[in-house]
Amino acid sequence: MQESRDVGSPRTASVGIRLLVLLATLLGLAVAPVHATARGAAAPFKVLALYNGTWDAAHINFVHEANEWFPQQAAQNGFTYTASDNWNLLADGGVDEYKVVLFLDDLPQTSAQRAGFERYMRGGGAWMGFHVAAFTTEAQSWPWYHNEFLGTGNFKSNTWGPTTATLKVEDRTHPSTKALPATFTSSVSEWYSWSNDLRQNPDIKILASVDPSSFPLGTDPNQTWYSGYYPILWTNSEYKMLYANFGHNAMDYDTNTPLSSTFASETQNRFLLDGLKWLGGAGGTQSPAAPTSASARTAMSQK
């Protein structure tokens, strides 16, 4: 009988209650951080970089640099990075699993690749292109890309040799440029100009251009810019896209030795990372409206 009275006594019940409270508290501590992490950590967005990597040592070197630098930045900036030279991923729908596509040193060449990329972008995809990704002397062969999407038309001229430039940030409200100063020194590059005046295109928003303090720009008197207006970074308000004119390192072509790095400017790198996050939707940024042209297709679901 004594044993039964002890089990049911107030002192014993109090101890039992305290043990239950302690156990519940410990379980709560163990479980709560897991739920908090699940709620607070966004899944990384997927980036696909397409490249050619077979022509011009300066472009090849940029590809190698990009495929080292972007993976180093990926984890701390909320994305994953996959590089491929299989441009048919645009044609067969393989690109659809990626939030952002980069063109490092080329652009789609076949009609199927081009149609696939246009479908991807019209459906809400995001894109960042570099340097050669805009190069053409036959814009009429793909007018949507060169005239509507990029707005550039044909390649017109370039500087030589590769040099830095002082860039003027024209729009410091865009997510890709909000952390940039009014002017900054770029990394070394060869610079392109275009047959179309991007300022006349209402869909193009120029983010940065060559500051006049850069002139003369170039080291070869016959391939130097002495004056004029030259956009370097821009976006098209009808699409989730960014184009950067840089992506050509200085090279010793006799030995294929790089003499500069596209990723040498921390300020320029800030544009790349902030721009990539905007393209990937990090920080709750919104995509632009679907293209309103008559040829726009039905938008795909967000990736």
C-alpha positions as CSV (number, residue, x, y, z in Angstrom):
1,M,0.0,0.0,0.0
2,Q,2.9,2.3,0.8
3,E,4.2,2.0,-2.8
4,S,0.8,3.0,-4.2
5,R,0.6,6.1,-2.0
6,D,4.1,7.2,-3.1
7,V,3.3,7.0,-6.8
8,G,0.2,9.1,-6.3
9,S,1.6,11.6,-3.9
10,P,1.8,15.4,-4.8
11,R,5.6,15.3,-4.6
12,T,5.9,12.5,-7.1
13,A,3.3,14.1,-9.5
14,S,5.3,17.4,-9.4
15,V,8.5,15.6,-10.3
16,G,6.7,13.9,-13.2
17,I,5.3,17.1,-14.5
18,R,8.7,18.8,-14.4
19,L,10.2,15.9,-16.3
20,L,7.5,16.1,-18.9
21,V,8.1,19.9,-19.3
22,L,11.8,19.4,-19.6
23,L,11.4,16.6,-22.2
24,A,9.0,18.8,-24.3
25,T,11.4,21.7,-24.1
26,L,14.3,19.6,-25.3
27,L,12.2,18.2,-28.1
28,G,11.2,21.7,-29.1
29,L,14.8,22.9,-29.2
30,A,15.8,20.0,-31.3
31,V,12.9,20.4,-33.8
32,A,12.6,24.2,-34.0
33,P,15.9,25.0,-35.8
34,V,15.1,22.5,-38.4
35,H,11.8,24.1,-39.2
36,A,13.3,27.6,-39.0
37,T,16.0,26.6,-41.5
38,A,13.4,25.0,-43.8
39,R,11.4,28.2,-43.8
40,G,14.2,30.7,-44.1
41,A,16.6,29.1,-46.6
42,A,15.5,29.5,-50.2
43,A,16.6,26.7,-52.6
44,P,19.5,27.8,-54.9
45,F,18.5,28.7,-58.4
46,K,20.1,26.8,-61.3
47,V,22.4,28.5,-63.8
48,L,23.5,27.0,-67.1
49,A,26.5,28.5,-68.9
50,L,26.8,27.6,-72.6
51,Y,30.1,28.0,-74.3
52,N,32.0,27.2,-77.5
53,G,35.6,27.3,-76.3
54,T,37.2,26.6,-79.6
55,W,38.2,29.9,-81.2
56,D,40.2,33.0,-80.3
57,A,42.6,32.4,-77.3
58,A,41.2,35.4,-75.5
59,H,37.7,34.1,-75.6
60,I,38.8,30.6,-74.7
61,N,40.7,32.0,-71.7
62,F,37.6,34.0,-70.6
63,V,35.5,30.7,-70.7
64,H,38.1,29.0,-68.5
65,E,38.0,31.9,-66.1
66,A,34.2,32.0,-66.0
67,N,33.9,28.3,-65.4
68,E,36.2,28.7,-62.4
69,W,35.0,32.0,-61.0
70,F,31.2,31.4,-61.1
71,P,31.3,28.0,-59.2
72,Q,33.5,29.7,-56.5
73,Q,30.7,32.3,-56.0
74,A,27.7,29.9,-56.3
75,A,27.1,28.6,-52.8
76,Q,27.4,32.0,-51.0
77,N,25.2,33.7,-53.6
78,G,22.4,31.2,-53.7
79,F,22.8,29.5,-57.1
80,T,24.3,26.3,-58.7
81,Y,26.4,26.5,-61.8
82,T,26.5,24.0,-64.7
83,A,28.7,24.6,-67.8
84,S,28.1,22.9,-71.1
85,D,29.2,23.1,-74.7
86,N,26.0,21.3,-75.8
87,W,23.9,24.1,-77.3
88,N,21.3,21.6,-78.3
89,L,20.0,21.9,-74.7
90,L,18.2,24.9,-76.1
91,A,16.6,22.9,-78.9
92,D,15.5,19.8,-77.0
93,G,14.0,21.5,-73.9
94,G,17.0,20.6,-71.6
95,V,17.4,24.3,-70.8
96,D,13.9,24.5,-69.2
97,E,15.1,23.1,-65.8
98,Y,17.5,26.2,-65.4
99,K,16.4,29.5,-64.1
100,V,19.2,31.5,-65.8
101,V,21.2,30.8,-69.0
102,L,24.6,32.4,-69.7
103,F,26.2,32.7,-73.2
104,L,29.9,33.0,-72.5
105,D,31.5,33.1,-76.0
106,D,29.0,32.3,-78.7
107,L,25.3,32.3,-79.6
108,P,22.9,29.6,-80.9
109,Q,23.7,28.7,-84.5
110,T,21.1,26.2,-85.7
111,S,17.4,27.1,-86.3
112,A,16.3,24.6,-83.7
113,Q,18.7,26.1,-81.1
114,R,17.5,29.6,-81.9
115,A,13.8,28.7,-81.8
116,G,14.4,26.9,-78.4
117,F,16.1,30.0,-76.9
118,E,13.4,32.3,-78.1
119,R,10.8,30.0,-76.6
120,Y,12.7,29.9,-73.3
121,M,13.0,33.7,-73.1
122,R,9.4,34.4,-74.2
123,G,8.3,31.9,-71.6
124,G,9.9,33.7,-68.7
125,G,13.5,32.5,-68.8
126,A,16.4,34.7,-67.8
127,W,19.7,35.3,-69.6
128,M,23.1,37.0,-69.3
129,G,25.4,37.3,-72.3
130,F,29.0,38.4,-72.7
131,H,30.9,40.1,-75.5
132,V,30.8,37.7,-78.4
133,A,27.3,36.6,-77.6
134,A,26.1,39.7,-79.5
135,F,28.6,39.6,-82.4
136,T,27.3,39.3,-85.9
137,T,27.6,40.9,-89.3
138,E,24.4,39.3,-90.5
139,A,21.7,40.5,-88.1
140,Q,19.0,39.8,-90.7
141,S,19.7,36.1,-90.2
142,W,18.1,36.2,-86.7
143,P,16.3,39.5,-86.4
144,W,14.5,38.7,-83.2
145,Y,17.8,38.2,-81.3
146,H,19.9,40.9,-82.8
147,N,17.4,43.6,-83.4
148,E,14.6,43.0,-80.9
149,F,16.1,41.2,-78.0
150,L,19.6,42.7,-77.9
151,G,18.8,45.7,-80.0
152,T,22.3,45.9,-81.4
153,G,22.0,45.0,-85.1
154,N,25.4,44.3,-86.6
155,F,28.9,44.6,-85.2
156,K,30.3,48.0,-86.2
157,S,33.8,48.4,-84.7
158,N,36.0,47.4,-81.9
159,T,38.9,48.8,-79.9
160,W,42.3,47.3,-79.9
161,G,44.3,46.3,-78.0
162,P,42.3,45.3,-74.9
163,T,42.3,47.9,-72.2
164,T,40.3,49.0,-69.1
165,A,37.6,51.7,-69.5
166,T,36.1,54.1,-67.1
167,L,32.4,53.2,-67.1
168,K,29.6,55.7,-66.2
169,V,26.7,54.0,-64.4
170,E,23.6,55.5,-66.0
171,D,20.9,53.8,-63.9
172,R,21.7,53.1,-60.2
173,T,18.2,52.0,-59.4
174,H,18.3,48.7,-61.3
175,P,19.0,45.7,-59.1
176,S,22.2,44.8,-61.0
177,T,23.7,48.3,-60.6
178,K,22.3,49.6,-57.3
179,A,25.5,48.8,-55.4
180,L,27.8,50.4,-58.0
181,P,29.4,53.9,-57.8
182,A,28.7,56.6,-60.3
183,T,31.8,55.6,-62.3
184,F,34.2,52.8,-62.0
185,T,37.2,51.2,-63.8
186,S,36.3,48.0,-65.7
187,S,38.5,45.0,-66.1
188,V,40.5,44.8,-69.3
189,S,38.5,44.0,-72.5
190,E,38.2,44.6,-76.2
191,W,35.1,46.7,-76.7
192,Y,32.4,46.4,-79.4
193,S,30.2,49.0,-81.0
194,W,27.0,48.4,-83.0
195,S,25.1,49.6,-86.1
196,N,22.0,50.4,-84.0
197,D,21.8,53.3,-81.6
198,L,20.5,51.6,-78.4
199,R,19.3,55.0,-77.1
200,Q,16.6,55.0,-79.8
201,N,15.1,51.7,-78.7
202,P,12.4,52.3,-76.1
203,D,12.7,48.7,-74.7
204,I,16.5,49.0,-74.1
205,K,17.6,50.4,-70.7
206,I,21.3,51.3,-70.8
207,L,22.9,50.6,-67.4
208,A,26.4,51.8,-68.1
209,S,28.4,53.3,-70.9
210,V,31.9,54.4,-71.7
211,D,32.7,57.6,-69.7
212,P,34.3,60.3,-71.9
213,S,37.3,60.4,-69.6
214,S,38.2,57.0,-71.1
215,F,39.1,58.5,-74.5
216,P,41.2,57.7,-76.4
217,L,40.2,54.1,-75.8
218,G,42.5,51.6,-77.4
219,T,46.2,51.3,-78.1
220,D,46.2,50.8,-81.9
221,P,45.6,54.3,-83.5
222,N,43.5,52.6,-86.3
223,Q,41.3,50.8,-83.8
224,T,40.9,53.4,-81.1
225,W,37.7,55.3,-80.1
226,Y,38.4,59.0,-79.7
227,S,34.8,60.1,-79.0
228,G,31.2,59.0,-79.2
229,Y,28.6,57.1,-77.2
230,Y,29.2,53.4,-76.4
231,P,26.8,51.3,-74.2
232,I,28.5,48.6,-72.2
233,L,25.8,47.1,-69.9
234,W,22.1,47.1,-70.7
235,T,18.8,45.2,-70.3
236,N,15.7,44.9,-72.3
237,S,12.6,45.7,-70.3
238,E,10.5,43.2,-72.3
239,Y,12.7,40.3,-71.0
240,K,14.7,39.1,-68.0
241,M,18.1,39.7,-69.5
242,L,21.4,41.5,-69.1
243,Y,24.2,42.0,-71.6
244,A,27.8,42.8,-70.8
245,N,30.2,44.0,-73.5
246,F,33.2,42.7,-71.7
247,G,34.7,39.1,-71.9
248,H,37.9,39.4,-73.9
249,N,41.1,39.1,-72.0
250,A,44.4,40.6,-73.1
251,M,46.6,37.8,-74.4
252,D,50.1,37.0,-75.6
253,Y,48.9,35.2,-78.7
254,D,52.3,33.8,-79.4
255,T,52.2,31.7,-76.3
256,N,48.5,31.9,-75.5
257,T,49.3,33.4,-72.1
258,P,46.7,35.6,-70.5
259,L,47.8,39.1,-69.6
260,S,44.6,40.1,-67.8
261,S,41.5,38.8,-66.0
262,T,37.9,39.7,-66.7
263,F,37.2,39.1,-62.9
264,A,40.0,41.5,-61.7
265,S,37.5,44.4,-60.9
266,E,35.6,43.8,-57.7
267,T,33.1,46.5,-58.7
268,Q,32.5,44.8,-62.0
269,N,32.1,41.5,-60.2
270,R,29.4,43.2,-58.0
271,F,27.4,43.8,-61.1
272,L,27.7,40.2,-62.2
273,L,26.6,38.8,-58.9
274,D,23.8,41.3,-58.2
275,G,22.7,40.9,-61.8
276,L,22.7,37.1,-61.6
277,K,20.6,37.3,-58.4
278,W,18.1,39.6,-60.0
279,L,17.9,37.2,-63.0
280,G,17.5,34.2,-60.7
281,G,14.7,35.9,-58.7
282,A,16.7,36.1,-55.4
283,G,15.5,38.6,-52.9
284,G,11.9,38.6,-54.1
285,T,12.6,40.5,-57.3
286,Q,10.0,40.2,-60.0
287,S,10.3,39.3,-63.7
288,P,9.2,41.8,-66.3
289,A,5.9,41.3,-68.0
290,A,5.8,38.8,-70.8
291,P,6.6,40.3,-74.2
292,T,3.7,42.2,-75.6
293,S,4.5,41.9,-79.3
294,A,2.1,40.1,-81.5
295,S,4.5,37.3,-82.0
296,A,4.7,36.5,-78.2
297,R,3.8,33.0,-77.3
298,T,1.9,31.7,-74.3
299,A,4.1,32.1,-71.3
300,M,5.3,28.9,-69.6
301,S,5.0,28.4,-65.9
302,Q,7.8,30.0,-63.8
303,K,10.8,27.7,-63.4
